[in-house]
Amino acid sequence: MASPDFFEIRDLHMRFAGVQALQGVSISVAKNELLAVIGPNGAGKTTIFNIINGVYHPYKGKILLEGKDITCLKPYKIARAGIARVFQNIELFKNMTVIDNLLLGRHQFLKSSFLSGSFFLGKCLREEMDNRRKVEEVIEFLEIEEVRKQLVKSLPFGLQKRVELGRALCMDPSILLLDEPVAGMNLEEKEDIARFILDIKEEMETTIIMIEHDMEVVMDIADRICVIDFGVKIVEGSPEVVQNHPKVIEAYLGLED
């Protein structure tokens, strides 16, 4: 018997007040693959992410991680299963420092009891040291050492996005969901984030699913692309195949003269 796909979205259906948001969407993702999900606004891309995260429950279909059904798990259990998300809009605690925001990504790994935590001894102390060590590794990886003690609200937009990416990495994810990671960035910031995304995939061996409207970034870094339009998957394949597909040109990229 063949081994199951690392991550599988199987026959997802979702509707809101009679509106069919997803209609039988199926996507398989290999381990250590970077899959981009693209499509016009309102196509159903973010709905897919919300189902993966456990925010929504589909009325039909399944989400499988290494063959295990995680469709109806609560969001915190999905996070513990190894799925982390970076949102389109920055969701950091802006009156806290960079390092404190990153430490929040380690919260799920805290196992000490209230008593040992009160005295900060033994297991609790070891946990704190391990978590801080991981945070420092992420800080070095994302090249944000100089701002580690600064308040997030004092940082430019591109650095804030990098901090949010770092918080997700502190969760040690096996799958990283990126919701429009370069939205609102200038060219230099886009190039930086694209480089870090590739480094995360290659050096950390993390599987990445990315929603993105910037087609130049998508074509440069994605291994495969899945195109959604009106809740239906219309094509899936390599960047070369997708960008030349007539349905994609019509529905998303626009018809050329």
N, C-alpha and C positions, 0 to 999 in steps of 0.2 A: 504493500500500500504506500502510495506516495505521501511524503510529508505535507502538511497543510501550508498554505501561504503564511508568511509571518504576520501580516495584517490584512484583514479582508472586510470589505463593506459589501454586504450581500442583499440585493433586492430591496433597497430602502424605499419606503413610501412614507410621505409625511404630508399632512394637510392642516391648514389653519382656517377655521370658519368657512369651510367649503372650498378654499383655495388649495389646489394641489401643488405643494411646494416641491416635492420629489416624487418621481414616478419610476420606480423600479431601478434605481441607480445601484450598480455593482462595480466595485473597484478592488483590485488586489494589489498589494504593495509588498515588494520583496525586502528582505532585511538589508539595511544599509543603502536603500534607494532614496533618491530625492524625486518625489512626484509632485508636480505642480497641477493644481486644479484651477482652471480658468473659465471665464464666461462673463456675459454681461451682468450689470447690476440686477439683482433680483432673480438670478438664475437658480439659486439654491445652494450656493457654495458654503456660506456661513451656517446654513441650516445643517449641512453635513457635519461641520465641526461641532456644532452644538449637540448633535446626536452622539458623536464620538465622545464628547466630554460628559455626557449624561445630563445635560441641561434639558434636552428634549428626549422623549421616548417615541420612536416611530410606531405607527399603527401596524406596520408590517416590515419585516426585514431584520437583519442581524448585523452586529459588529463583532468580529472574531479577532482575538489577539492570540497568536500561536495556537489556533484551534479552539480556544476557550471563549465562550459566549460572554461578552461583557456589556451587552446591550442595555440591560436594566440595572446595572450597578449605579450606586450613588457617585456623584462627582469625586468625592474624596477617595473612594475605593478605586476609581479609574486612575486617579493621580498616583496612588500607591502601586497600581499595576504597571506603571512606567510611562504614562502618557502625560506630557506637559504641553502647555499652550502659551504662545505669545500673542496677545490681542492686538488688533489694529489700533485702537485707542489706548494710550498709555494708562496702565492701571497700577502705578507705583504709589507708595506712600511718600508724597513729595516733601513732607516735613521731617522725614527721617534721612539718615545718611545712606550713601550707596551700600556700604558694608552691611548695615542693618536690614536694608531691603533684600540683599542677597541671602542673609541668614534666614529670612522668612521662607525661602525656598527649601530650607533644611528642616522645617518644622515637622514634617511627616516622619522624620527619622528619630525624633525624640522618644525614648522609651523609659526614661527614668521615672521613678515614683515622685509624688509630691514631696515626701519626706526627704529623699536624697537631693531633690532639687532645691529644697529650702536651705540646706547646709552646703550645697555645691561641692560635694565630696564623691569619691569613688566613681561609680558608673556615670554619674551626671557630669563630673569633671572630664572624664574621658570622652563622653559624647560631645561636650562643648569643644574640646580640642580637635576632635575629628571633623566636626562641622566647620569650624573656623579654618582648618587646613583645606577643606574642599572649597570653601569660599575664596580663599587666597589663590588657589589654583585657577579658579574661574576668572578672578580679577586679572591675573597674569595673562591668561589665555586671550581675554578680550582687550588687553592693553588699556586698562582703566586704573592703573596703580595711582596715578597722580590725583584722581578725584575720589578715591576710596572713602575718605572721611568727610566729603562735602555733602551738603543737603541736596537731594535730588532736584528740588525746585530751582536750584541755582545753575543747573547744567543746561547746555543747549539741547535742542530736540533730538539730534542724532545720538548724543551720548545717553540721553534718557532711554531711547530705544535700545541701546546697547546694554544698559543696566537691566532693562526688562528681559532681554534675551538671556543675560547672565543669571537672573533669578530662576528662569526656567531650567537652565543648565544645572543649577545647584540641586535640582530634584533628581539628578542622575537619570534622565529619561531614556527609554529605549526608543520611543517615538516622540518627535517634536513637531507640534502643529504651529505653523507660522501663518498668521492672518495678516496679509498685506504688510510684510516686514519693511518695505522701503517706501511706503506711502508717506508723502509730505517731506521727503528728504531731497537735498540737493545732490548733484552728481557725485561729489566726493563722498558724501555720506552713504549713498547707494553702493558705490564701489567697495567701501569698507564693510558694510553689512553683507554684501554678496560674498566677499572674501571670507568673512567669518562663518557664514553658512556652509560654504564648501569645506572649510577647516573642521567644522563640527561633524560633518558627514564623514570626512576622510580620517581625521585624527581620533575623534571620539567614537567613530563607527555607529553613528546615530541615524536611524531612519527618519526622514523628514517628509512631511506633507505640507505643502505651501499653497496658500491662496495668494495670487498676485495679479495686479492689472498691468504692471509695467512689463510689456512683452519683451523688451530687450533683456531685462534681467532674467525672465523666465527662459528665454531661448538660450541664454548663456550658461545657466547653471543646472537646469532640470535634466534628469535622466529620461523621464517620460512625462507626458502631459495628458491630462484628462480634461475634456471640454464639456461643460454643462450648459444647457440652454433650456429655459422654462422647465427646470426640474428633470430634464432628460439628458442622459449621457449621449452625445452625438458622435464623438470620436475619441480614441485613446491611442497613443503611440509616441514615437520619438519626436523631438522638436521639429525635425525635418519633415516628417510625415504630416504632423498637425498643421504646421504653418502653410502648407500647400493644399490642405483639404478644402474643397469648395464650400462645404457647410460651415467651416470655421471662418473662412473669408467673409461669407455672407452674414453669419450671426454675430461674429465678434470683432474680427479685424477690419471689416468694412470692405466693400467692393471697390476695386481700383478702376480708374478710367482706362 
